Amino acid sequence: MPQTLGIVGTGYVGLVTGTCFAESGNRVICVDIDEKKVNDLRQGIMPIFEPGLEHLLERNIKNGRLTFTTDLNEAVEKSSVLFLCLPTPPDEDGSADLQYVLGVAKDAATIIKEKDIRDFKVFVNKSTVPVQTAEKVTAIVRNAAPEYPIAVVSNPEFLREGFAVEDFMKPDRIVVGASDERAISIMRDLYEPFVRSGNPIFFMDEKSAEITKYAANCYLAMRISFMNELSYYCEQVGADIEQIRMGIGSDSRIGKRFLFAGLGYGGSCFPKDVKALIHSTDAANTPLGLVKAAEEANYRQSDRFFEKIQKRFDTLEGKRFALWGLAFKPNTDDTREAPAFRLIQRLLDAGANITAYDPEAMENTKRFFGDRVQYAVDSMECLNDTDALIIATEWNEFRSPDFEAVKKSLRLPIIFDGRNLFDPDDMDNRGLEYYSIGRRTVTA
């Protein structure tokens, strides 16, 4: 049965969650304190790039199932379930900052008490939060609105940027941490339309649900860092990380995903969640050495790639590099913790100049680097008057360039490929000097 849902926060998770729930027939009220953002969303203007989302957003606004407001009161009064989709940025010590989650929970509970709303409400932690956050939210709610029927649920998201709509509409699994039977029934009804093919909804205790999210992201980060560490060994002994990836990925116990060597992981989830789990496990005197090693390896990887570039040239002072790719991964405009940014900063510090191009992430890059970086209108213009090409993000449009045009545009026929897009033998045949990760170098 369709329900009225409140979504607090229209960031990446909130916007995808709200739009997809509306698409399944629910009435959704999205709340945000940013008036401009709310006004833009009412007009169907997207604040993020996410394939497939804009179409769903426009359709559900048009049919009246999806609305946007700055008024938390409206969402609390009208909704049966309130999803807290709020930022949990890392503090200086790496712990997750819960001020937004706890603050909104308190405000919402206060509204319930002040308006004497006796209907059963479910507060859902959709944000990525450390273990015992549900307990903290519950304590705040009970203190602000004692004797009012409010249940707190942990429901972590598992959305991949670039595939978020698909992941929400056809999830591998749904994880719900809850102890209240009424809340469990409501959450089951909400999610059953998305798992008709038989994928599971796992109901568990709140703490286990909270840890599940961190464990999933940190394990994937470890896979990436393992391959990146192994790639350096491959370079030293003359092995090929791509052949090794295929060899181990065909093992059903391991699988093929998250085994690509590259510049390291980035984005809004992996770096933050790795730091948060390290902090939480250290605080419990149960440190996770493997996760710490994964984080250290991730930052080493971009440094090693920078050293390849530095070693090739006598000096980087005054050199100009073309950089393809700024987002932390393809199919998103998200540049948070992007490996490209770490590489750009190292190059700028060494006196180099950068001309950059990305299909979607240019504006976010301009907000960060400003005029310290030049920006091209397309990938080929980016090459003009540059000493070498650096590839930092594996966008599809970079996979099959006109190599003759690339050679003619560059001052030197050199490619530094941070995503292993091309085959070293092919680069050799084309007369290109080619540096990649965990594979042989092609020199002139």
C-alpha beads as a LAMMPS data file, in Angstrom:
LAMMPS data file: protein, C-alpha beads

444 atoms
443 bonds

1 atom types
1 bond types

-500.0 500.0 xlo xhi
-500.0 500.0 ylo yhi
-500.0 500.0 zlo zhi

Masses

1 110.0

Atoms # bond

1 1 1 0.000 0.000 0.000
2 1 1 1.468 3.425 -0.944
3 1 1 2.596 5.565 1.964
4 1 1 3.577 9.176 2.553
5 1 1 7.302 9.395 3.171
6 1 1 9.502 12.227 4.377
7 1 1 13.068 12.456 3.076
8 1 1 15.266 14.853 5.036
9 1 1 18.255 15.872 2.942
10 1 1 18.356 16.062 -0.852
11 1 1 21.959 15.079 -1.344
12 1 1 22.936 12.087 -3.398
13 1 1 21.286 9.465 -1.182
14 1 1 18.196 11.492 -0.323
15 1 1 17.392 12.497 -3.889
16 1 1 17.782 8.969 -5.264
17 1 1 15.847 7.448 -2.366
18 1 1 12.983 9.919 -2.565
19 1 1 12.645 9.776 -6.335
20 1 1 12.704 5.979 -6.489
21 1 1 10.157 5.619 -3.685
22 1 1 7.903 8.054 -5.555
23 1 1 8.372 6.027 -8.719
24 1 1 7.007 2.978 -6.868
25 1 1 3.772 4.830 -6.051
26 1 1 4.442 6.515 -2.711
27 1 1 3.917 10.189 -1.999
28 1 1 7.295 11.652 -1.069
29 1 1 8.062 14.972 0.617
30 1 1 11.747 15.921 0.348
31 1 1 13.090 18.478 2.827
32 1 1 16.234 20.579 2.551
33 1 1 17.391 23.792 4.225
34 1 1 18.898 25.116 0.973
35 1 1 16.138 27.279 -0.511
36 1 1 17.804 27.656 -3.916
37 1 1 18.289 23.920 -4.201
38 1 1 14.652 23.283 -3.273
39 1 1 13.428 25.830 -5.814
40 1 1 15.621 24.297 -8.508
41 1 1 14.382 20.797 -7.711
42 1 1 10.758 21.949 -7.923
43 1 1 11.552 22.925 -11.504
44 1 1 13.267 19.618 -12.202
45 1 1 16.774 21.138 -12.160
46 1 1 19.222 18.466 -11.023
47 1 1 21.947 19.316 -8.484
48 1 1 23.915 16.164 -9.372
49 1 1 24.589 14.045 -12.422
50 1 1 23.234 10.533 -12.086
51 1 1 22.178 8.519 -15.156
52 1 1 18.413 7.917 -15.317
53 1 1 17.535 10.061 -12.296
54 1 1 16.490 13.259 -14.059
55 1 1 13.781 11.523 -16.064
56 1 1 12.282 9.884 -12.964
57 1 1 12.485 13.154 -11.047
58 1 1 10.595 15.106 -13.720
59 1 1 7.942 12.412 -14.115
60 1 1 7.177 12.138 -10.414
61 1 1 7.101 15.899 -9.901
62 1 1 4.660 16.151 -12.791
63 1 1 2.329 13.481 -11.411
64 1 1 2.401 15.034 -7.944
65 1 1 4.032 12.173 -6.064
66 1 1 7.305 14.031 -5.425
67 1 1 7.454 17.448 -3.767
68 1 1 10.194 19.587 -2.253
69 1 1 10.065 21.924 0.720
70 1 1 12.207 23.680 3.310
71 1 1 9.570 23.021 5.981
72 1 1 10.413 20.056 8.204
73 1 1 7.034 20.434 9.909
74 1 1 5.216 19.431 6.729
75 1 1 7.202 16.234 6.315
76 1 1 6.874 15.246 9.965
77 1 1 3.139 15.894 10.112
78 1 1 2.212 14.153 6.863
79 1 1 4.638 11.221 6.654
80 1 1 4.502 7.842 8.336
81 1 1 8.203 7.206 7.719
82 1 1 10.927 9.842 7.966
83 1 1 14.215 8.977 6.252
84 1 1 17.254 10.815 7.595
85 1 1 19.513 11.199 4.548
86 1 1 21.986 13.622 6.022
87 1 1 25.739 14.152 5.690
88 1 1 28.055 12.437 8.171
89 1 1 31.397 14.039 7.276
90 1 1 34.568 12.866 9.007
91 1 1 35.860 14.843 11.976
92 1 1 39.571 15.526 12.295
93 1 1 40.025 12.205 14.113
94 1 1 38.221 10.305 11.341
95 1 1 35.018 9.699 13.304
96 1 1 31.675 10.347 11.627
97 1 1 30.126 13.693 12.542
98 1 1 26.567 12.931 13.651
99 1 1 25.430 16.472 14.424
100 1 1 23.062 16.672 11.438
101 1 1 21.488 13.269 12.021
102 1 1 21.012 13.820 15.749
103 1 1 19.890 17.412 15.279
104 1 1 17.159 16.571 12.780
105 1 1 15.989 13.621 14.876
106 1 1 15.599 15.960 17.850
107 1 1 13.811 18.602 15.768
108 1 1 11.408 16.063 14.288
109 1 1 10.591 14.537 17.680
110 1 1 10.033 18.013 19.119
111 1 1 7.565 18.783 16.318
112 1 1 5.691 15.555 17.123
113 1 1 5.408 16.508 20.767
114 1 1 4.479 20.143 20.169
115 1 1 1.766 19.226 17.667
116 1 1 0.701 16.225 19.738
117 1 1 0.954 13.824 16.792
118 1 1 -0.099 10.432 18.106
119 1 1 0.230 8.464 14.860
120 1 1 2.990 5.840 14.810
121 1 1 6.140 7.184 13.151
122 1 1 9.303 5.472 11.941
123 1 1 12.589 7.398 11.880
124 1 1 15.004 5.716 9.467
125 1 1 18.759 6.276 9.572
126 1 1 19.578 6.130 5.852
127 1 1 22.862 7.964 6.306
128 1 1 26.011 5.924 6.793
129 1 1 26.469 6.013 10.551
130 1 1 28.672 4.202 13.062
131 1 1 27.477 1.475 15.369
132 1 1 25.174 2.593 18.207
133 1 1 23.826 5.577 16.246
134 1 1 20.331 4.082 16.341
135 1 1 20.653 3.957 20.127
136 1 1 21.674 7.625 20.200
137 1 1 18.790 8.654 17.960
138 1 1 16.380 6.618 20.084
139 1 1 17.612 8.286 23.273
140 1 1 17.209 11.760 21.735
141 1 1 13.726 10.961 20.441
142 1 1 12.563 9.553 23.764
143 1 1 13.930 12.558 25.619
144 1 1 12.301 15.044 23.223
145 1 1 8.992 13.216 22.815
146 1 1 8.470 10.752 25.654
147 1 1 5.448 8.476 25.390
148 1 1 4.958 9.220 21.692
149 1 1 4.976 6.173 19.343
150 1 1 8.248 6.578 17.439
151 1 1 10.487 3.707 16.317
152 1 1 14.064 4.104 15.066
153 1 1 15.370 1.924 12.235
154 1 1 18.770 1.521 10.582
155 1 1 18.494 1.088 6.811
156 1 1 21.892 1.620 5.146
157 1 1 22.079 2.370 1.442
158 1 1 24.190 0.428 -1.044
159 1 1 24.061 2.751 -4.033
160 1 1 26.886 2.956 -6.551
161 1 1 27.295 6.384 -8.052
162 1 1 26.609 6.086 -11.759
163 1 1 24.279 3.107 -11.163
164 1 1 22.236 4.390 -8.227
165 1 1 18.804 4.244 -9.860
166 1 1 19.410 0.680 -11.004
167 1 1 20.760 -0.277 -7.572
168 1 1 17.717 1.159 -5.803
169 1 1 15.122 -0.225 -8.187
170 1 1 16.762 -3.663 -8.468
171 1 1 18.800 -4.117 -5.288
172 1 1 21.037 -7.098 -4.571
173 1 1 19.660 -6.993 -1.050
174 1 1 17.947 -4.711 1.447
175 1 1 19.320 -4.449 4.984
176 1 1 17.018 -3.285 7.775
177 1 1 18.044 -3.035 11.407
178 1 1 14.953 -2.894 13.595
179 1 1 13.479 -4.302 16.786
180 1 1 9.961 -2.844 16.650
181 1 1 7.544 -5.240 14.923
182 1 1 5.353 -2.449 13.538
183 1 1 8.410 -0.773 12.013
184 1 1 9.562 -4.086 10.529
185 1 1 6.157 -4.562 8.894
186 1 1 6.193 -1.041 7.428
187 1 1 9.730 -1.409 6.075
188 1 1 8.860 -4.778 4.530
189 1 1 5.835 -3.259 2.765
190 1 1 7.960 -0.348 1.495
191 1 1 10.671 -2.498 -0.016
192 1 1 8.777 -5.546 -1.298
193 1 1 8.016 -3.881 -4.673
194 1 1 11.768 -3.688 -5.294
195 1 1 12.587 -7.351 -4.579
196 1 1 9.928 -9.174 -6.590
197 1 1 12.654 -11.128 -8.402
198 1 1 13.501 -12.839 -5.117
199 1 1 16.464 -10.858 -3.792
200 1 1 16.437 -10.815 0.017
201 1 1 15.416 -8.300 2.630
202 1 1 17.607 -8.973 5.657
203 1 1 16.082 -7.973 8.991
204 1 1 18.604 -7.808 11.787
205 1 1 19.412 -5.849 14.925
206 1 1 20.316 -2.172 14.518
207 1 1 23.999 -2.524 15.419
208 1 1 24.545 -5.307 12.913
209 1 1 22.880 -3.246 10.177
210 1 1 25.103 -0.264 10.950
211 1 1 28.266 -2.355 10.813
212 1 1 27.132 -4.133 7.640
213 1 1 27.360 -0.894 5.670
214 1 1 30.868 -0.067 6.889
215 1 1 32.034 -3.640 6.483
216 1 1 30.859 -3.791 2.865
217 1 1 32.577 -0.572 1.818
218 1 1 35.780 -1.282 3.712
219 1 1 36.036 -4.781 2.285
220 1 1 35.682 -3.407 -1.253
221 1 1 38.279 -0.759 -0.483
222 1 1 40.633 -3.502 0.675
223 1 1 40.164 -5.383 -2.614
224 1 1 41.091 -2.277 -4.577
225 1 1 44.106 -1.542 -2.397
226 1 1 45.275 -5.159 -2.576
227 1 1 45.349 -5.012 -6.365
228 1 1 47.075 -1.646 -6.307
229 1 1 49.762 -2.928 -3.951
230 1 1 50.171 -6.028 -6.100
231 1 1 50.475 -3.863 -9.213
232 1 1 53.626 -2.258 -7.847
233 1 1 55.140 -5.694 -7.273
234 1 1 54.172 -6.654 -10.839
235 1 1 56.054 -3.658 -12.192
236 1 1 59.176 -4.655 -10.299
237 1 1 59.220 -8.261 -11.513
238 1 1 57.782 -7.808 -15.012
239 1 1 54.351 -9.380 -14.506
240 1 1 51.020 -8.024 -15.830
241 1 1 48.362 -7.041 -13.273
242 1 1 45.606 -7.235 -15.907
243 1 1 46.342 -10.873 -16.669
244 1 1 46.484 -11.597 -12.948
245 1 1 43.144 -9.828 -12.467
246 1 1 41.516 -12.110 -15.016
247 1 1 43.192 -15.159 -13.539
248 1 1 41.987 -14.593 -9.997
249 1 1 38.664 -12.963 -10.946
250 1 1 37.506 -16.150 -12.647
251 1 1 37.637 -17.898 -9.266
252 1 1 34.016 -18.026 -8.068
253 1 1 35.210 -17.539 -4.501
254 1 1 36.714 -14.181 -5.439
255 1 1 34.663 -12.783 -8.341
256 1 1 35.539 -10.192 -10.963
257 1 1 34.503 -6.916 -9.394
258 1 1 36.704 -4.349 -7.627
259 1 1 39.900 -5.968 -8.857
260 1 1 41.040 -3.229 -11.243
261 1 1 44.366 -1.619 -10.450
262 1 1 44.381 2.139 -10.841
263 1 1 44.987 5.430 -9.081
264 1 1 43.061 4.359 -5.993
265 1 1 39.536 4.739 -4.670
266 1 1 37.781 8.024 -3.956
267 1 1 34.281 9.433 -3.716
268 1 1 31.925 10.216 -0.871
269 1 1 31.824 6.727 0.667
270 1 1 34.992 4.650 0.678
271 1 1 37.461 7.213 2.108
272 1 1 35.005 8.435 4.749
273 1 1 33.775 4.996 5.740
274 1 1 37.277 3.553 5.976
275 1 1 38.273 6.370 8.329
276 1 1 35.133 5.956 10.406
277 1 1 35.536 2.193 10.844
278 1 1 39.195 2.626 11.763
279 1 1 38.210 5.188 14.398
280 1 1 35.362 3.070 15.786
281 1 1 37.391 -0.129 16.026
282 1 1 40.347 1.692 17.571
283 1 1 38.003 3.215 20.159
284 1 1 36.747 -0.290 21.009
285 1 1 40.346 -1.556 21.338
286 1 1 39.764 -3.939 18.425
287 1 1 41.813 -2.273 15.671
288 1 1 41.440 -3.497 12.102
289 1 1 44.979 -3.582 10.741
290 1 1 43.826 -4.691 7.300
291 1 1 41.590 -1.636 6.903
292 1 1 44.365 0.691 8.037
293 1 1 46.710 -0.885 5.516
294 1 1 44.121 -0.407 2.768
295 1 1 43.871 3.303 3.547
296 1 1 47.640 3.749 3.567
297 1 1 47.972 1.867 0.274
298 1 1 45.326 4.045 -1.329
299 1 1 47.260 7.241 -0.739
300 1 1 50.545 5.638 -1.780
301 1 1 49.075 4.672 -5.133
302 1 1 48.565 8.200 -6.458
303 1 1 52.001 9.170 -5.127
304 1 1 53.607 6.302 -7.026
305 1 1 51.875 7.372 -10.218
306 1 1 53.063 10.935 -9.749
307 1 1 56.582 9.592 -9.333
308 1 1 56.307 7.852 -12.725
309 1 1 55.579 11.200 -14.322
310 1 1 58.282 12.974 -12.364
311 1 1 60.880 10.336 -13.227
312 1 1 60.153 10.609 -16.952
313 1 1 60.977 14.322 -17.079
314 1 1 64.086 16.000 -15.743
315 1 1 61.854 18.641 -14.172
316 1 1 58.135 19.269 -14.074
317 1 1 58.605 23.027 -13.778
318 1 1 56.865 24.667 -16.733
319 1 1 55.618 21.403 -18.220
320 1 1 51.981 21.288 -19.341
321 1 1 49.949 18.097 -19.049
322 1 1 46.604 17.166 -20.562
323 1 1 44.437 15.413 -17.975
324 1 1 41.471 13.291 -19.016
325 1 1 39.079 12.608 -16.144
326 1 1 38.364 14.521 -12.943
327 1 1 35.474 12.666 -11.281
328 1 1 36.476 9.903 -8.878
329 1 1 34.817 7.390 -11.227
330 1 1 32.925 7.519 -14.544
331 1 1 29.202 8.299 -14.832
332 1 1 29.201 10.844 -12.022
333 1 1 30.194 14.467 -11.469
334 1 1 31.393 13.679 -7.937
335 1 1 34.974 14.815 -7.315
336 1 1 35.094 14.196 -3.569
337 1 1 38.403 12.533 -2.678
338 1 1 39.034 12.052 -6.402
339 1 1 42.464 10.545 -7.142
340 1 1 42.704 13.036 -10.014
341 1 1 42.640 15.876 -7.499
342 1 1 45.507 14.404 -5.486
343 1 1 47.502 14.019 -8.685
344 1 1 46.713 17.544 -9.880
345 1 1 47.836 18.998 -6.567
346 1 1 51.161 17.149 -6.704
347 1 1 51.739 18.344 -10.278
348 1 1 50.883 21.948 -9.446
349 1 1 53.171 21.870 -6.409
350 1 1 55.974 20.679 -8.690
351 1 1 55.468 23.662 -11.002
352 1 1 53.554 21.919 -13.777
353 1 1 50.535 23.303 -15.618
354 1 1 47.321 21.358 -16.241
355 1 1 44.715 21.455 -18.984
356 1 1 41.830 19.220 -17.925
357 1 1 38.691 17.731 -19.397
358 1 1 35.879 15.644 -17.913
359 1 1 32.410 15.032 -19.400
360 1 1 30.579 15.947 -16.180
361 1 1 32.921 17.073 -13.394
362 1 1 34.311 20.360 -14.749
363 1 1 32.179 22.678 -12.613
364 1 1 32.988 20.840 -9.389
365 1 1 36.669 21.014 -10.308
366 1 1 36.490 24.742 -10.996
367 1 1 34.996 25.271 -7.548
368 1 1 37.997 23.496 -6.021
369 1 1 40.971 24.534 -8.169
370 1 1 39.633 27.711 -9.774
371 1 1 41.947 29.163 -12.389
372 1 1 44.940 27.141 -11.203
373 1 1 43.830 24.623 -13.831
374 1 1 42.818 25.344 -17.427
375 1 1 39.729 23.619 -18.825
376 1 1 39.074 22.284 -22.324
377 1 1 35.734 21.925 -24.098
378 1 1 36.492 18.381 -25.224
379 1 1 39.105 15.659 -24.912
380 1 1 40.968 16.514 -28.121
381 1 1 41.203 20.247 -27.432
382 1 1 42.622 19.295 -24.047
383 1 1 45.730 17.890 -25.794
384 1 1 46.756 21.075 -27.584
385 1 1 50.188 22.393 -26.667
386 1 1 50.752 19.828 -23.900
387 1 1 53.785 17.659 -23.169
388 1 1 51.928 14.425 -22.334
389 1 1 48.488 12.961 -21.679
390 1 1 47.437 11.704 -18.250
391 1 1 44.295 9.574 -17.869
392 1 1 42.756 9.653 -14.398
393 1 1 39.132 8.480 -14.893
394 1 1 37.941 5.647 -17.148
395 1 1 35.101 7.382 -18.990
396 1 1 33.944 5.360 -22.004
397 1 1 34.685 8.198 -24.401
398 1 1 38.382 7.927 -23.539
399 1 1 38.643 4.245 -24.462
400 1 1 38.902 4.570 -28.247
401 1 1 40.545 7.870 -29.151
402 1 1 42.034 8.764 -32.529
403 1 1 45.600 7.887 -31.598
404 1 1 47.091 9.574 -34.655
405 1 1 45.337 12.797 -33.694
406 1 1 46.572 12.325 -30.128
407 1 1 50.158 11.985 -31.348
408 1 1 49.879 15.064 -33.554
409 1 1 48.423 17.187 -30.746
410 1 1 50.949 16.295 -28.059
411 1 1 54.427 17.798 -28.017
412 1 1 55.697 14.350 -27.083
413 1 1 53.852 11.092 -27.864
414 1 1 53.515 10.101 -24.202
415 1 1 50.514 8.692 -22.325
416 1 1 50.379 8.102 -18.582
417 1 1 47.366 5.819 -18.155
418 1 1 46.155 5.665 -14.554
419 1 1 43.276 3.344 -15.459
420 1 1 44.912 0.802 -17.784
421 1 1 42.567 1.638 -20.660
422 1 1 44.935 0.597 -23.437
423 1 1 47.057 -2.405 -24.336
424 1 1 50.834 -1.880 -24.066
425 1 1 51.511 -3.889 -27.243
426 1 1 49.038 -1.757 -29.182
427 1 1 50.643 1.419 -27.855
428 1 1 54.052 0.099 -28.909
429 1 1 52.799 -0.584 -32.431
430 1 1 51.352 2.914 -32.638
431 1 1 54.631 4.525 -31.646
432 1 1 53.392 5.860 -28.327
433 1 1 55.408 5.968 -25.147
434 1 1 53.103 4.407 -22.616
435 1 1 53.085 4.176 -18.817
436 1 1 50.320 2.302 -17.019
437 1 1 49.844 0.508 -13.689
438 1 1 51.195 -2.952 -12.937
439 1 1 52.231 -3.621 -16.552
440 1 1 55.246 -3.147 -18.755
441 1 1 56.275 0.330 -19.792
442 1 1 56.519 1.116 -23.512
443 1 1 59.414 3.457 -24.167
444 1 1 60.324 5.254 -27.375

Bonds

1 1 1 2
2 1 2 3
3 1 3 4
4 1 4 5
5 1 5 6
6 1 6 7
7 1 7 8
8 1 8 9
9 1 9 10
10 1 10 11
11 1 11 12
12 1 12 13
13 1 13 14
14 1 14 15
15 1 15 16
16 1 16 17
17 1 17 18
18 1 18 19
19 1 19 20
20 1 20 21
21 1 21 22
22 1 22 23
23 1 23 24
24 1 24 25
25 1 25 26
26 1 26 27
27 1 27 28
28 1 28 29
29 1 29 30
30 1 30 31
31 1 31 32
32 1 32 33
33 1 33 34
34 1 34 35
35 1 35 36
36 1 36 37
37 1 37 38
38 1 38 39
39 1 39 40
40 1 40 41
41 1 41 42
42 1 42 43
43 1 43 44
44 1 44 45
45 1 45 46
46 1 46 47
47 1 47 48
48 1 48 49
49 1 49 50
50 1 50 51
51 1 51 52
52 1 52 53
53 1 53 54
54 1 54 55
55 1 55 56
56 1 56 57
57 1 57 58
58 1 58 59
59 1 59 60
60 1 60 61
61 1 61 62
62 1 62 63
63 1 63 64
64 1 64 65
65 1 65 66
66 1 66 67
67 1 67 68
68 1 68 69
69 1 69 70
70 1 70 71
71 1 71 72
72 1 72 73
73 1 73 74
74 1 74 75
75 1 75 76
76 1 76 77
77 1 77 78
78 1 78 79
79 1 79 80
80 1 80 81
81 1 81 82
82 1 82 83
83 1 83 84
84 1 84 85
85 1 85 86
86 1 86 87
87 1 87 88
88 1 88 89
89 1 89 90
90 1 90 91
91 1 91 92
92 1 92 93
93 1 93 94
94 1 94 95
95 1 95 96
96 1 96 97
97 1 97 98
98 1 98 99
99 1 99 100
100 1 100 101
101 1 101 102
102 1 102 103
103 1 103 104
104 1 104 105
105 1 105 106
106 1 106 107
107 1 107 108
108 1 108 109
109 1 109 110
110 1 110 111
111 1 111 112
112 1 112 113
113 1 113 114
114 1 114 115
115 1 115 116
116 1 116 117
117 1 117 118
118 1 118 119
119 1 119 120
120 1 120 121
121 1 121 122
122 1 122 123
123 1 123 124
124 1 124 125
125 1 125 126
126 1 126 127
127 1 127 128
128 1 128 129
129 1 129 130
130 1 130 131
131 1 131 132
132 1 132 133
133 1 133 134
134 1 134 135
135 1 135 136
136 1 136 137
137 1 137 138
138 1 138 139
139 1 139 140
140 1 140 141
141 1 141 142
142 1 142 143
143 1 143 144
144 1 144 145
145 1 145 146
146 1 146 147
147 1 147 148
148 1 148 149
149 1 149 150
150 1 150 151
151 1 151 152
152 1 152 153
153 1 153 154
154 1 154 155
155 1 155 156
156 1 156 157
157 1 157 158
158 1 158 159
159 1 159 160
160 1 160 161
161 1 161 162
162 1 162 163
163 1 163 164
164 1 164 165
165 1 165 166
166 1 166 167
167 1 167 168
168 1 168 169
169 1 169 170
170 1 170 171
171 1 171 172
172 1 172 173
173 1 173 174
174 1 174 175
175 1 175 176
176 1 176 177
177 1 177 178
178 1 178 179
179 1 179 180
180 1 180 181
181 1 181 182
182 1 182 183
183 1 183 184
184 1 184 185
185 1 185 186
186 1 186 187
187 1 187 188
188 1 188 189
189 1 189 190
190 1 190 191
191 1 191 192
192 1 192 193
193 1 193 194
194 1 194 195
195 1 195 196
196 1 196 197
197 1 197 198
198 1 198 199
199 1 199 200
200 1 200 201
201 1 201 202
202 1 202 203
203 1 203 204
204 1 204 205
205 1 205 206
206 1 206 207
207 1 207 208
208 1 208 209
209 1 209 210
210 1 210 211
211 1 211 212
212 1 212 213
213 1 213 214
214 1 214 215
215 1 215 216
216 1 216 217
217 1 217 218
218 1 218 219
219 1 219 220
220 1 220 221
221 1 221 222
222 1 222 223
223 1 223 224
224 1 224 225
225 1 225 226
226 1 226 227
227 1 227 228
228 1 228 229
229 1 229 230
230 1 230 231
231 1 231 232
232 1 232 233
233 1 233 234
234 1 234 235
235 1 235 236
236 1 236 237
237 1 237 238
238 1 238 239
239 1 239 240
240 1 240 241
241 1 241 242
242 1 242 243
243 1 243 244
244 1 244 245
245 1 245 246
246 1 246 247
247 1 247 248
248 1 248 249
249 1 249 250
250 1 250 251
251 1 251 252
252 1 252 253
253 1 253 254
254 1 254 255
255 1 255 256
256 1 256 257
257 1 257 258
258 1 258 259
259 1 259 260
260 1 260 261
261 1 261 262
262 1 262 263
263 1 263 264
264 1 264 265
265 1 265 266
266 1 266 267
267 1 267 268
268 1 268 269
269 1 269 270
270 1 270 271
271 1 271 272
272 1 272 273
273 1 273 274
274 1 274 275
275 1 275 276
276 1 276 277
277 1 277 278
278 1 278 279
279 1 279 280
280 1 280 281
281 1 281 282
282 1 282 283
283 1 283 284
284 1 284 285
285 1 285 286
286 1 286 287
287 1 287 288
288 1 288 289
289 1 289 290
290 1 290 291
291 1 291 292
292 1 292 293
293 1 293 294
294 1 294 295
295 1 295 296
296 1 296 297
297 1 297 298
298 1 298 299
299 1 299 300
300 1 300 301
301 1 301 302
302 1 302 303
303 1 303 304
304 1 304 305
305 1 305 306
306 1 306 307
307 1 307 308
308 1 308 309
309 1 309 310
310 1 310 311
311 1 311 312
312 1 312 313
313 1 313 314
314 1 314 315
315 1 315 316
316 1 316 317
317 1 317 318
318 1 318 319
319 1 319 320
320 1 320 321
321 1 321 322
322 1 322 323
323 1 323 324
324 1 324 325
325 1 325 326
326 1 326 327
327 1 327 328
328 1 328 329
329 1 329 330
330 1 330 331
331 1 331 332
332 1 332 333
333 1 333 334
334 1 334 335
335 1 335 336
336 1 336 337
337 1 337 338
338 1 338 339
339 1 339 340
340 1 340 341
341 1 341 342
342 1 342 343
343 1 343 344
344 1 344 345
345 1 345 346
346 1 346 347
347 1 347 348
348 1 348 349
349 1 349 350
350 1 350 351
351 1 351 352
352 1 352 353
353 1 353 354
354 1 354 355
355 1 355 356
356 1 356 357
357 1 357 358
358 1 358 359
359 1 359 360
360 1 360 361
361 1 361 362
362 1 362 363
363 1 363 364
364 1 364 365
365 1 365 366
366 1 366 367
367 1 367 368
368 1 368 369
369 1 369 370
370 1 370 371
371 1 371 372
372 1 372 373
373 1 373 374
374 1 374 375
375 1 375 376
376 1 376 377
377 1 377 378
378 1 378 379
379 1 379 380
380 1 380 381
381 1 381 382
382 1 382 383
383 1 383 384
384 1 384 385
385 1 385 386
386 1 386 387
387 1 387 388
388 1 388 389
389 1 389 390
390 1 390 391
391 1 391 392
392 1 392 393
393 1 393 394
394 1 394 395
395 1 395 396
396 1 396 397
397 1 397 398
398 1 398 399
399 1 399 400
400 1 400 401
401 1 401 402
402 1 402 403
403 1 403 404
404 1 404 405
405 1 405 406
406 1 406 407
407 1 407 408
408 1 408 409
409 1 409 410
410 1 410 411
411 1 411 412
412 1 412 413
413 1 413 414
414 1 414 415
415 1 415 416
416 1 416 417
417 1 417 418
418 1 418 419
419 1 419 420
420 1 420 421
421 1 421 422
422 1 422 423
423 1 423 424
424 1 424 425
425 1 425 426
426 1 426 427
427 1 427 428
428 1 428 429
429 1 429 430
430 1 430 431
431 1 431 432
432 1 432 433
433 1 433 434
434 1 434 435
435 1 435 436
436 1 436 437
437 1 437 438
438 1 438 439
439 1 439 440
440 1 440 441
441 1 441 442
442 1 442 443
443 1 443 444
